[in-house]
Amino acid sequence: MSKDSPKVIFVDCFNTIIGRRRTPNDVILLWGKKLEERYPQISKNEFFKMFKKYWEQLSFLDRIGIENSEFLTDIHEIFLKMAGDISKYKLINNFNSQEFMEIAMKTYISAEHEYHYLKPRVIKFLKKAKAKNHKIFIVSDFYCEASVIKKWLTLLHLDVDALIDKIYVSCEYRKSKATGSLYEYILKENNLNPKDVTMIGDNLISDRKMAKKAGLKVKFLALPQVKSDCKEIRKAKEKLTIPKEYLDIFNENALADGFYPNYAFPLYAFTKRLFEECERKQIKNLFFLAREGKFLKKLFDFYCAYNNYEIKTHYFAVSRASVIVTTEKPYEEAFVGLDDKVFMVTKNFLKTLHFSEEEIKEICKDAKIRPNKINIIFKNSRTHKKILKSTVFNKLYKKVHTEQREAYTKYLNSFNVDLEKEGFYVVDSGWRGNMQRYMKNYFSHPQKMEGFYIGTAYKNCAKEQVQGLLFSIKLKKLGWTNKIFSYRRFNYEEILRAPEATCLAYDVKTGEPILANKTAETEAYDKTIKPMQDKIFEKFKKIVDVDSKIYSNIHSVCAYMMLKLIKKSNKIDVKFFNEAQNSFCDSFGYVGYSYKNISAFLRVLNFKAKDLFYIIRNTHAVNKKRKYWI
């Protein structure tokens, strides 16, 4: 280490100050052994599995979109979940939850300490720095609070009060080194200049990359650590056992109905995780977005009623077309939805903005454009640029914007929810959270808004507060379930279709949603989607009942059942998949994909080969041939 010590030192705890002779998993197994002596009804392996189950579940929700989000979890939350299961399934006679949590905590502190030792080289450096009156803060991503870390250091005969000024742990502040938010918090709280601070640690991301990003100096320590679990751990991670009751539900009527009704399993995993988030964050009002949210709301309402949990759920009629003109942002910032439109008919785009036929004629005449022209890469097209320069367009757009903003305000107020105080929590299928961003643009001031989705394919989840509860880009590194649940992600949208037509706008006088006329897509719902949803709902109710009576790692069970569903899909499922695609509708720009669109497009001379390839590849009619994602 350098002789020139910094004015302020941030130092990591585990594997920097405290070393472990065994892996963290070995610590949990030792903890299980000690608990087994107190509660012989449950084996050490079961205690190990229960701890890992809730540790993974609480972190798996990817609350802020970081790889190490488990360190935002408090170990007391894990013990509370375990106590709830033990009590619910009556695994221990005369069980006292409060007593268990106290014993579990004391036992864990003892188990960790048995494998601890101090890193002499680091301690020597810190003592020299302290002799020069430098401030020293322990900064750790961990699930035990500062008082516990202080106790371990004291048990290792370190004078903590004399050496350490303060201990910051991620679980206490709900901020993490892995995102840099914990660094920002400490710097601000202590009024520190990042240039005066050096971070000492062994983690490439948390202690090196994010520390540098926060402006800190870095001393990276490549210290040896134990990485291999003991043999007992490998035995404890034995193959998942699926209770017979779940297998019976999976195979029920498979020959007659196919295997798609077993989408009840991944939808149950989503519902349970959504419930856990609402319970944890004490959410009072939950908004399910049209139209996929209709069926998700039905499942969630049933689950809450079964578990006697009170929460107000609302079905929120909205579409990109209905909400985009309510924005407070300038036109160019608001219409980000144009980015993914390869081609668009001029007239259809103007319809999206709620202009009448007469108004569309006026705009086209003033801008000197053809209403029926198919525009390639619409956002960058000449037509779009001419529209923006049109005096008539800007005048009419201002009128429509004012009317629809007022109407949307009336619709929001009809729910009688103080969104500014409570926050705006929405639920939808996914995938990029565009709808959430459009809705957030309505507010003239920063609004707390969080979205819960089946899955996301969006990299900026943390910034936008977009959570994929079953799968997301960030969850790829957290296990095989992300890959399983994300397979055939478009099937979720088809299964979740609703009977209502698309919301086009809001009534200026009442604020009520104005829906499109019943079309082929809603007819497809009656014929194909509804029968499938009824079958899924019946299986869902049975899963809820079994899960309330049989102790199991239900999220792993659901992932396993999804894997079986993928492998066993048959001709009945393929038929449903093809027929369900008739319920597809893109309300933004009135863009539908069909061979008719392509033939019309081919008549346009100013296209590039790559644009044509993109359209053919993404054409909905062509996608019907894609049996590989069935």
Wavefront OBJ file of the C-alpha trace (Angstrom):
o trace
v 0.000 0.000 0.000
v 1.050 3.569 -0.662
v 2.798 5.518 2.086
v 0.634 8.568 1.336
v -2.563 7.817 3.185
v -5.769 9.629 2.113
v -7.658 12.081 4.317
v -10.706 9.794 4.388
v -10.798 6.032 3.946
v -13.785 3.923 2.897
v -13.014 0.267 3.505
v -14.948 -2.867 2.594
v -15.686 -5.356 5.359
v -15.819 -8.992 4.194
v -12.665 -10.362 2.620
v -10.985 -6.991 3.272
v -11.078 -6.440 7.042
v -12.787 -9.719 7.956
v -11.771 -12.901 6.193
v -13.841 -16.119 6.047
v -12.283 -19.586 6.342
v -15.335 -21.063 4.567
v -17.867 -19.838 1.995
v -21.054 -17.900 2.878
v -23.032 -21.046 2.023
v -20.996 -22.993 4.597
v -21.926 -20.341 7.169
v -25.628 -20.845 6.427
v -25.271 -24.635 6.722
v -23.502 -24.280 10.083
v -26.327 -21.959 11.144
v -28.776 -24.698 10.092
v -26.915 -27.269 12.188
v -27.114 -25.068 15.263
v -30.833 -24.417 14.716
v -31.495 -28.145 14.226
v -30.261 -28.694 17.781
v -32.934 -26.266 19.005
v -35.678 -27.343 16.561
v -35.089 -31.057 15.726
v -38.345 -31.203 13.729
v -36.520 -29.465 10.839
v -33.215 -30.750 9.444
v -30.149 -28.582 8.822
v -30.608 -29.066 5.083
v -34.190 -27.767 5.279
v -33.071 -24.736 7.261
v -30.378 -24.152 4.626
v -32.937 -24.407 1.801
v -35.410 -22.129 3.558
v -32.774 -19.436 4.118
v -31.553 -19.606 0.510
v -35.123 -19.662 -0.771
v -36.067 -16.351 0.834
v -32.690 -14.747 0.335
v -33.004 -15.437 -3.387
v -36.675 -14.469 -3.583
v -36.218 -11.151 -1.815
v -33.249 -10.285 -4.030
v -34.737 -11.784 -7.210
v -37.399 -9.050 -7.385
v -34.628 -6.847 -8.773
v -36.081 -3.849 -6.979
v -33.555 -1.346 -8.305
v -32.111 -3.277 -11.204
v -28.666 -4.225 -9.923
v -26.822 -7.514 -9.858
v -26.145 -7.449 -6.098
v -29.633 -6.353 -5.054
v -29.706 -9.102 -2.410
v -27.645 -6.819 -0.180
v -30.555 -4.427 0.133
v -32.376 -7.229 1.921
v -32.273 -7.267 5.720
v -31.631 -10.669 7.291
v -34.575 -10.047 9.642
v -36.848 -10.077 6.569
v -35.545 -13.548 5.728
v -36.164 -14.822 9.250
v -39.637 -13.262 9.259
v -40.522 -15.096 6.032
v -39.158 -18.345 7.460
v -41.140 -17.900 10.680
v -44.251 -17.305 8.593
v -43.778 -20.570 6.705
v -43.010 -22.608 9.831
v -46.114 -21.250 11.512
v -48.358 -21.542 8.427
v -47.451 -25.125 7.581
v -47.160 -26.170 11.277
v -43.647 -27.579 10.801
v -42.895 -27.100 14.537
v -45.293 -27.745 17.398
v -46.030 -24.873 19.816
v -44.009 -22.546 17.602
v -43.304 -18.968 18.716
v -42.367 -16.686 15.808
v -40.757 -13.943 17.881
v -38.670 -16.411 19.862
v -37.552 -18.114 16.622
v -36.382 -14.842 15.087
v -34.338 -13.984 18.171
v -32.759 -17.447 18.296
v -32.119 -17.433 14.522
v -30.303 -14.086 14.752
v -28.141 -15.098 17.714
v -27.324 -18.401 16.006
v -26.354 -16.685 12.761
v -24.021 -14.268 14.552
v -22.375 -17.242 16.255
v -22.105 -19.270 13.013
v -20.482 -16.419 11.089
v -17.991 -15.733 13.892
v -16.730 -19.327 13.897
v -15.282 -18.848 10.385
v -14.002 -15.246 10.822
v -10.477 -13.891 11.156
v -8.932 -10.418 10.766
v -6.802 -9.472 7.745
v -3.600 -8.267 9.517
v -2.176 -6.340 6.521
v -5.330 -4.208 6.188
v -5.671 -3.657 9.955
v -2.040 -2.498 10.134
v -2.630 0.035 7.323
v -5.824 1.339 8.968
v -4.100 1.824 12.326
v -1.330 3.847 10.675
v -3.917 5.977 8.879
v -5.829 6.533 12.120
v -2.636 7.653 13.822
v -2.516 10.456 11.250
v -6.072 11.468 12.257
v -7.694 10.241 9.050
v -11.384 9.318 9.143
v -12.216 5.670 8.468
v -15.649 4.394 7.401
v -16.559 0.752 6.840
v -18.763 0.622 3.739
v -20.331 -2.781 3.146
v -22.972 -4.399 0.944
v -24.447 -6.928 3.381
v -27.740 -8.091 4.903
v -26.795 -7.607 8.578
v -26.896 -4.170 10.193
v -23.902 -2.160 11.428
v -24.347 -3.238 15.065
v -23.869 -6.892 14.043
v -20.707 -6.141 12.060
v -19.372 -4.154 15.010
v -20.053 -7.143 17.285
v -18.097 -9.504 14.991
v -15.150 -7.108 14.913
v -15.274 -6.780 18.702
v -15.297 -10.584 19.081
v -12.134 -10.592 16.958
v -10.564 -8.273 19.595
v -10.542 -5.153 17.448
v -11.126 -1.806 19.181
v -13.855 -0.637 16.796
v -14.613 2.684 18.514
v -10.959 3.715 18.418
v -10.365 2.710 14.792
v -13.675 3.134 12.913
v -15.638 6.391 12.750
v -18.835 4.846 11.379
v -20.149 1.677 9.720
v -22.446 1.974 6.678
v -24.300 -1.169 5.549
v -26.505 -1.362 2.441
v -29.441 -3.138 4.112
v -29.923 -0.258 6.576
v -29.926 2.517 4.004
v -31.488 0.631 1.073
v -28.562 1.914 -0.965
v -25.731 -0.091 -2.417
v -22.102 0.180 -3.449
v -23.042 -1.863 -6.521
v -25.081 1.084 -7.851
v -22.914 3.806 -6.325
v -25.901 5.164 -4.386
v -24.342 4.288 -1.012
v -21.182 6.204 -1.917
v -23.244 9.244 -2.910
v -25.191 9.101 0.357
v -22.070 8.920 2.576
v -20.304 11.707 0.707
v -23.336 13.966 1.034
v -24.055 13.125 4.693
v -20.465 13.838 5.759
v -19.923 16.718 3.330
v -16.902 15.005 1.802
v -14.998 15.838 -1.350
v -14.628 12.598 -3.418
v -11.052 13.572 -4.245
v -10.164 13.300 -0.545
v -11.556 9.759 -0.240
v -9.962 6.418 -1.089
v -11.955 3.183 -1.291
v -10.219 -0.037 -0.250
v -11.835 -3.337 -1.248
v -11.701 -6.563 -3.241
v -14.816 -6.412 -5.460
v -14.192 -5.364 -9.076
v -17.644 -3.805 -9.523
v -18.617 -2.426 -6.111
v -15.201 -1.466 -4.716
v -13.414 -0.508 -7.907
v -15.636 0.428 -10.859
v -18.453 2.143 -8.933
v -16.035 3.838 -6.519
v -14.149 5.369 -9.467
v -17.452 6.404 -11.005
v -18.297 8.240 -7.767
v -15.000 10.149 -8.064
v -13.124 8.251 -5.332
v -9.540 7.083 -5.423
v -9.247 3.296 -5.331
v -6.877 0.784 -3.767
v -7.982 -2.575 -5.150
v -6.918 -5.625 -3.133
v -6.750 -8.969 -4.924
v -7.011 -10.952 -1.706
v -7.452 -14.756 -1.668
v -10.833 -16.095 -0.625
v -12.540 -19.467 -0.240
v -14.850 -20.131 -3.197
v -15.687 -23.845 -3.104
v -18.593 -25.049 -0.978
v -18.140 -28.125 1.189
v -19.603 -31.545 0.231
v -22.499 -31.096 2.641
v -23.573 -27.979 0.745
v -23.624 -29.861 -2.544
v -25.852 -32.487 -0.925
v -28.091 -29.776 0.497
v -28.573 -28.465 -3.049
v -30.233 -31.715 -4.045
v -32.588 -31.906 -7.040
v -35.910 -30.108 -6.680
v -38.735 -32.341 -5.512
v -42.092 -31.524 -7.104
v -45.082 -32.363 -4.871
v -47.519 -34.782 -6.548
v -50.372 -32.276 -6.198
v -48.668 -29.850 -8.609
v -47.946 -32.628 -11.113
v -51.626 -33.608 -11.024
v -52.637 -30.014 -11.785
v -50.137 -29.874 -14.668
v -51.358 -33.095 -16.314
v -55.067 -32.449 -15.790
v -56.990 -32.507 -19.137
v -53.720 -32.228 -21.072
v -54.953 -34.454 -23.914
v -58.151 -32.465 -24.403
v -56.963 -28.904 -23.684
v -53.262 -29.023 -24.513
v -50.590 -27.755 -22.108
v -51.103 -23.994 -22.450
v -53.536 -23.873 -19.495
v -50.390 -24.512 -17.428
v -49.397 -20.903 -18.008
v -51.208 -20.736 -14.675
v -47.853 -21.670 -13.069
v -45.693 -18.742 -14.306
v -48.678 -16.408 -13.790
v -48.938 -17.677 -10.223
v -45.233 -16.980 -9.637
v -45.766 -13.454 -10.991
v -48.866 -12.911 -8.818
v -47.106 -14.116 -5.688
v -44.106 -11.865 -6.290
v -46.403 -8.938 -6.990
v -48.221 -9.661 -3.735
v -44.904 -9.764 -1.847
v -43.885 -6.390 -3.309
v -47.226 -4.806 -2.362
v -47.017 -6.253 1.137
v -43.446 -5.065 1.592
v -43.975 -1.564 0.275
v -47.416 -1.261 1.893
v -49.022 -0.308 -1.412
v -52.659 0.726 -0.967
v -53.710 1.248 -4.592
v -52.568 -0.796 -7.567
v -53.421 0.095 -11.179
v -53.626 -2.676 -13.779
v -53.135 -1.213 -17.236
v -55.411 -2.001 -20.156
v -55.715 -4.423 -21.678
v -53.459 -7.248 -20.524
v -53.939 -6.015 -16.968
v -57.573 -7.163 -16.924
v -56.731 -10.855 -16.479
v -53.741 -10.111 -14.238
v -56.086 -8.141 -11.978
v -58.508 -11.073 -11.841
v -55.724 -13.419 -10.717
v -54.328 -10.949 -8.197
v -57.763 -10.159 -6.721
v -58.437 -13.860 -6.200
v -55.055 -14.384 -4.528
v -55.560 -11.412 -2.191
v -59.105 -12.508 -1.275
v -57.885 -16.044 -0.549
v -55.182 -14.678 1.766
v -57.478 -12.044 3.374
v -55.235 -9.222 2.192
v -56.807 -5.807 1.662
v -55.623 -3.686 -1.238
v -57.551 -1.576 -3.734
v -56.988 -2.633 -7.326
v -58.076 -0.583 -10.332
v -58.408 -1.345 -14.024
v -56.878 1.610 -15.880
v -58.051 2.169 -19.468
v -55.062 3.544 -21.342
v -53.060 3.144 -24.525
v -50.160 4.980 -26.093
v -52.611 6.634 -28.455
v -54.846 7.829 -25.601
v -52.164 9.170 -23.274
v -49.401 10.471 -25.518
v -51.035 13.872 -26.163
v -51.559 14.496 -22.424
v -47.826 15.030 -21.890
v -46.251 18.111 -20.369
v -43.140 17.575 -22.484
v -42.446 19.107 -25.906
v -43.642 17.135 -28.925
v -40.156 15.906 -29.892
v -39.524 14.419 -26.422
v -42.997 12.992 -26.013
v -43.195 11.044 -29.266
v -40.431 8.546 -28.596
v -42.849 5.825 -29.766
v -42.107 6.804 -33.345
v -38.631 5.307 -33.031
v -39.841 1.719 -33.468
v -42.181 2.422 -36.385
v -40.479 1.309 -39.598
v -43.309 2.474 -41.809
v -46.480 4.445 -41.186
v -49.285 5.891 -43.281
v -49.542 9.677 -42.867
v -53.304 9.660 -42.292
v -53.040 6.918 -39.657
v -50.439 8.845 -37.708
v -52.663 11.930 -37.609
v -55.594 9.768 -36.491
v -53.466 8.701 -33.524
v -53.351 12.328 -32.449
v -57.170 12.422 -32.360
v -57.642 14.622 -35.416
v -60.926 14.336 -37.352
v -61.072 13.551 -41.082
v -61.646 17.229 -41.866
v -58.710 18.311 -39.691
v -56.466 15.727 -41.340
v -57.365 17.146 -44.755
v -56.551 20.667 -43.529
v -53.159 19.594 -42.171
v -52.230 17.647 -45.301
v -53.226 20.573 -47.506
v -51.229 23.070 -45.445
v -48.164 20.802 -45.212
v -48.482 19.760 -48.898
v -48.356 16.042 -48.146
v -50.355 13.019 -49.305
v -52.564 11.472 -46.564
v -52.232 7.923 -47.907
v -48.485 7.931 -48.379
v -46.577 5.124 -46.661
v -43.535 6.670 -45.004
v -40.376 4.687 -44.355
v -38.780 5.322 -40.955
v -41.563 7.799 -40.231
v -39.783 9.840 -37.563
v -37.022 10.814 -39.998
v -39.255 11.118 -43.057
v -39.911 14.295 -45.043
v -43.601 13.937 -44.279
v -43.004 14.114 -40.540
v -40.753 17.161 -40.893
v -43.361 18.931 -43.046
v -46.075 18.145 -40.472
v -44.020 19.730 -37.689
v -43.588 22.921 -39.740
v -47.298 23.162 -40.550
v -49.056 26.135 -38.913
v -52.403 24.318 -39.063
v -50.935 21.219 -37.395
v -49.402 23.178 -34.518
v -52.638 25.095 -33.954
v -54.830 21.962 -33.960
v -52.324 19.947 -31.912
v -52.351 22.620 -29.192
v -56.165 22.427 -29.078
v -56.214 18.606 -28.920
v -53.437 18.588 -26.330
v -55.320 20.975 -24.029
v -58.634 19.094 -24.349
v -57.168 15.634 -23.841
v -55.004 16.746 -20.932
v -58.076 18.099 -19.142
v -60.072 14.950 -19.957
v -57.280 12.678 -18.728
v -57.082 14.721 -15.516
v -60.782 14.030 -14.922
v -60.206 10.323 -15.512
v -57.306 10.215 -13.019
v -59.357 12.080 -10.410
v -62.224 9.587 -10.772
v -60.175 6.979 -8.874
v -60.008 9.177 -5.745
v -56.361 8.291 -5.111
v -53.777 10.798 -3.886
v -51.073 9.804 -6.372
v -48.699 12.529 -5.214
v -48.741 11.193 -1.652
v -49.071 7.445 -2.252
v -47.172 7.083 -5.517
v -48.444 5.633 -8.785
v -47.998 1.835 -8.954
v -48.900 0.159 -12.246
v -48.997 -3.441 -13.471
v -48.714 -4.667 -17.066
v -47.239 -7.467 -19.154
v -44.090 -5.571 -20.319
v -41.624 -5.329 -22.087
v -40.006 -1.868 -22.219
v -42.186 0.150 -19.880
v -43.074 2.637 -22.656
v -46.612 3.064 -21.349
v -45.312 3.926 -17.893
v -43.040 6.604 -19.334
v -45.876 8.098 -21.409
v -48.092 8.207 -18.321
v -45.343 9.776 -16.241
v -44.901 12.519 -18.855
v -48.362 13.820 -17.902
v -47.113 15.123 -14.564
v -45.590 18.593 -14.535
v -43.511 17.729 -11.438
v -41.479 14.619 -10.527
v -43.940 11.847 -9.674
v -43.080 8.649 -7.844
v -44.149 5.981 -10.313
v -43.210 2.327 -10.268
v -44.141 -0.423 -12.704
v -44.395 -4.159 -12.075
v -44.212 -6.293 -15.195
v -44.127 -9.957 -16.122
v -40.864 -9.162 -17.851
v -38.739 -6.368 -19.224
v -36.237 -6.062 -22.043
v -35.148 -2.620 -20.935
v -31.621 -1.800 -19.768
v -32.497 1.374 -17.860
v -34.761 -0.344 -15.310
v -33.252 1.374 -12.262
v -33.700 4.897 -13.604
v -37.293 4.361 -14.748
v -38.378 2.187 -11.783
v -39.408 -0.630 -14.115
v -39.350 -4.123 -12.597
v -39.613 -7.434 -14.406
v -40.910 -9.801 -11.731
v -40.467 -12.973 -13.813
v -37.596 -12.004 -16.084
v -35.481 -9.049 -17.172
v -32.078 -8.261 -18.655
v -30.689 -7.712 -15.157
v -32.060 -11.019 -13.862
v -30.123 -13.073 -16.420
v -27.193 -13.383 -14.025
v -29.364 -14.514 -11.132
v -30.312 -17.963 -12.348
v -31.895 -20.268 -14.900
v -35.456 -19.191 -14.061
v -34.997 -15.935 -15.994
v -34.293 -17.877 -19.185
v -37.185 -20.276 -18.615
v -39.787 -17.610 -17.856
v -38.641 -15.358 -20.714
v -38.942 -18.116 -23.306
v -41.892 -17.356 -25.620
v -42.516 -14.080 -23.883
v -44.981 -13.019 -26.608
v -47.293 -15.837 -25.570
v -48.026 -13.980 -22.337
v -49.516 -11.096 -24.311
v -51.807 -13.405 -26.260
v -52.990 -15.248 -23.169
v -53.657 -11.959 -21.353
v -55.837 -10.321 -24.031
v -58.972 -8.565 -22.736
v -62.547 -8.314 -24.149
v -62.401 -4.503 -24.205
v -61.385 -2.707 -27.368
v -58.489 -0.251 -27.398
v -58.839 3.031 -25.519
v -58.540 5.780 -28.146
v -59.035 8.932 -26.056
v -60.975 10.409 -23.114
v -64.298 12.216 -23.242
v -63.763 15.964 -22.890
v -66.869 16.447 -20.706
v -66.751 13.387 -18.421
v -63.210 12.050 -18.690
v -64.577 8.580 -19.483
v -62.428 6.397 -21.778
v -63.503 6.342 -25.429
v -63.053 2.813 -26.772
v -62.682 1.677 -30.373
v -65.536 -0.204 -32.017
v -65.627 -3.973 -31.537
v -63.359 -5.481 -34.164
v -61.946 -8.827 -35.240
v -59.496 -8.717 -32.336
v -62.282 -8.647 -29.710
v -64.157 -11.335 -31.629
v -61.002 -13.463 -31.481
v -61.064 -12.979 -27.704
v -64.565 -14.455 -27.395
v -63.730 -17.415 -29.602
v -60.160 -18.253 -28.587
v -58.733 -16.260 -25.680
v -61.571 -16.420 -23.143
v -61.848 -20.265 -23.146
v -58.086 -20.440 -22.526
v -58.240 -17.870 -19.719
v -61.047 -19.838 -18.039
v -58.884 -22.976 -18.064
v -55.864 -21.055 -16.733
v -57.956 -19.499 -13.972
v -59.255 -22.900 -12.827
v -55.708 -24.242 -12.561
v -54.566 -21.031 -10.897
v -57.166 -21.459 -8.127
v -55.975 -25.011 -7.513
v -52.336 -23.877 -7.303
v -53.301 -21.203 -4.757
v -55.036 -23.847 -2.649
v -52.160 -26.350 -2.816
v -49.547 -23.683 -2.058
v -51.477 -22.721 1.093
v -51.352 -26.304 2.387
v -48.060 -27.814 1.215
v -44.633 -26.357 2.017
v -42.452 -26.100 -1.102
v -40.281 -23.661 -3.002
v -43.189 -22.584 -5.184
v -41.170 -20.241 -7.424
v -38.820 -23.074 -8.374
v -41.826 -25.362 -8.851
v -43.410 -22.835 -11.224
v -40.178 -22.505 -13.204
v -39.922 -26.286 -13.489
v -43.534 -26.492 -14.675
v -42.827 -23.801 -17.270
v -39.941 -25.930 -18.536
v -42.261 -28.945 -18.820
v -44.783 -26.754 -20.648
v -42.132 -25.747 -23.206
v -41.102 -29.352 -23.813
v -44.595 -30.828 -23.996
v -46.484 -28.246 -26.104
v -48.536 -30.061 -28.748
v -50.716 -29.392 -31.832
v -53.571 -28.066 -29.699
v -51.234 -25.410 -28.300
v -49.941 -24.527 -31.782
v -53.520 -24.069 -32.984
v -54.269 -21.717 -30.104
v -51.098 -19.741 -30.785
v -52.029 -19.165 -34.434
v -55.662 -18.264 -33.739
v -54.734 -15.992 -30.826
v -52.620 -13.792 -33.092
v -55.832 -12.440 -34.636
v -56.315 -10.564 -31.368
v -53.166 -8.504 -31.979
v -53.542 -4.727 -32.213
v -51.087 -1.836 -32.183
v -53.107 1.239 -31.289
v -50.242 3.650 -31.866
v -50.153 4.830 -35.469
v -52.828 2.245 -36.320
v -50.074 0.015 -37.633
v -51.089 -3.563 -38.458
v -48.727 -6.052 -40.027
v -50.046 -8.064 -42.987
v -49.114 -9.106 -46.525
v -51.405 -6.319 -47.758
v -49.224 -3.761 -45.978
v -46.104 -5.237 -47.570
v -47.572 -5.216 -51.095
v -48.554 -1.571 -50.634
v -45.113 -0.825 -49.268
v -43.393 -2.431 -52.241
v -45.061 0.111 -54.495
v -43.043 2.799 -52.767
v -39.804 3.376 -54.656
v -37.690 5.125 -52.025
v -36.807 2.210 -49.758
v -33.574 0.601 -48.648
v -32.954 -3.140 -48.719
v -32.259 -3.299 -44.978
v -35.576 -1.557 -44.233
v -37.460 -4.082 -46.365
v -35.716 -6.973 -44.625
v -36.634 -5.525 -41.218
v -40.307 -5.253 -42.148
v -40.535 -8.764 -43.622
v -38.770 -10.199 -40.580
v -41.178 -8.474 -38.202
v -44.361 -8.831 -40.227
v -47.115 -10.351 -38.103
v -48.391 -12.612 -40.870
v -44.898 -14.015 -41.385
v -44.563 -14.604 -37.658
v -47.438 -17.091 -37.900
v -44.995 -19.400 -39.672
v -42.576 -19.277 -36.758
v -43.402 -22.580 -35.126
v -40.094 -22.612 -33.233
v -41.388 -20.235 -30.565
v -44.583 -22.166 -30.104
l 1 2 3 4 5 6 7 8 9 10 11 12 13 14 15 16 17 18 19 20 21 22 23 24 25 26 27 28 29 30 31 32 33 34 35 36 37 38 39 40 41 42 43 44 45 46 47 48 49 50 51 52 53 54 55 56 57 58 59 60 61 62 63 64 65 66 67 68 69 70 71 72 73 74 75 76 77 78 79 80 81 82 83 84 85 86 87 88 89 90 91 92 93 94 95 96 97 98 99 100 101 102 103 104 105 106 107 108 109 110 111 112 113 114 115 116 117 118 119 120 121 122 123 124 125 126 127 128 129 130 131 132 133 134 135 136 137 138 139 140 141 142 143 144 145 146 147 148 149 150 151 152 153 154 155 156 157 158 159 160 161 162 163 164 165 166 167 168 169 170 171 172 173 174 175 176 177 178 179 180 181 182 183 184 185 186 187 188 189 190 191 192 193 194 195 196 197 198 199 200 201 202 203 204 205 206 207 208 209 210 211 212 213 214 215 216 217 218 219 220 221 222 223 224 225 226 227 228 229 230 231 232 233 234 235 236 237 238 239 240 241 242 243 244 245 246 247 248 249 250 251 252 253 254 255 256 257 258 259 260 261 262 263 264 265 266 267 268 269 270 271 272 273 274 275 276 277 278 279 280 281 282 283 284 285 286 287 288 289 290 291 292 293 294 295 296 297 298 299 300 301 302 303 304 305 306 307 308 309 310 311 312 313 314 315 316 317 318 319 320 321 322 323 324 325 326 327 328 329 330 331 332 333 334 335 336 337 338 339 340 341 342 343 344 345 346 347 348 349 350 351 352 353 354 355 356 357 358 359 360 361 362 363 364 365 366 367 368 369 370 371 372 373 374 375 376 377 378 379 380 381 382 383 384 385 386 387 388 389 390 391 392 393 394 395 396 397 398 399 400 401 402 403 404 405 406 407 408 409 410 411 412 413 414 415 416 417 418 419 420 421 422 423 424 425 426 427 428 429 430 431 432 433 434 435 436 437 438 439 440 441 442 443 444 445 446 447 448 449 450 451 452 453 454 455 456 457 458 459 460 461 462 463 464 465 466 467 468 469 470 471 472 473 474 475 476 477 478 479 480 481 482 483 484 485 486 487 488 489 490 491 492 493 494 495 496 497 498 499 500 501 502 503 504 505 506 507 508 509 510 511 512 513 514 515 516 517 518 519 520 521 522 523 524 525 526 527 528 529 530 531 532 533 534 535 536 537 538 539 540 541 542 543 544 545 546 547 548 549 550 551 552 553 554 555 556 557 558 559 560 561 562 563 564 565 566 567 568 569 570 571 572 573 574 575 576 577 578 579 580 581 582 583 584 585 586 587 588 589 590 591 592 593 594 595 596 597 598 599 600 601 602 603 604 605 606 607 608 609 610 611 612 613 614 615 616 617 618 619 620 621 622 623 624 625 626 627 628 629 630
